[in-house]
């Protein structure tokens, strides 16, 4: 990591396919680095979906049956 550089890690906690979700590297990074000064964790929600309205409706429908995060 060089001076004035940035690193971006992206992921979707609703799409972890591991049988034990707590084994996810994404969740581990969030837990370990989330409180480090200079590191920000940003969460997006339904207001951030800019795709077709139908995509938002599909995500909501899956969240209802799968216990995932609702938009």
Order of alpha helices (4+ residues) and beta strands (2+ residues): alpha-alpha
